[in-house]
Amino acid sequence: MSNRTLTVLVLISLAFNIAFLAGFIYKQSRIRSFLNPDGPKPNIPPERIEFFERMKHDMIPFREDFEKSKKDFVMELVNPDFNEEILNEKLDIILEKQIRMEHELGKRLIMLRKEMSPEEAHRFFAKHHFRNEKFKERLKKLRELK
């Protein structure tokens, strides 16, 4: 092979290696920021961070209760001699616990909204609504691929 061909191949190889390393570094930084919840919170006042931490802590019992009920329901489904009446009762219990958890979360969001200015509320809730819509679109595309 000529010198020119080898030089072109080395440059192409170098470009691919640099692109691979840059992608790897970018992905690692994204994973690190996701796994580090104590990292910097951009544009969130400290009192809001405290509110969210308190809310997360207060919601844990609701979440655990709901998850336990779900597990009981699934274990009943696994049971070889299942009883449809028991399954329906457990399903009703799951739904009640989920409604209670969602209701409590909604009350907390109303409390949060009372503390916010209209501009803050618009930024906060519109951002989360947009993120939710974006997630739904991605999920819909994934389902269409299957």
Secondary structure, DSSP 4 states (H G I P E B T S, - for coil): --HHHHHHHHHHHHHHHHHHHHHHHHHHHHHHHHH-TTS--TT--HHHHHHHHHHHHHHHHHHHHHHHHHHHHHHHHHSSS--HHHHHHHHHHHHHHHHHHHHHHHHHHHHHHHHS-HHHHHHHHHHHHHHHHHHHHHHHHHHHH-
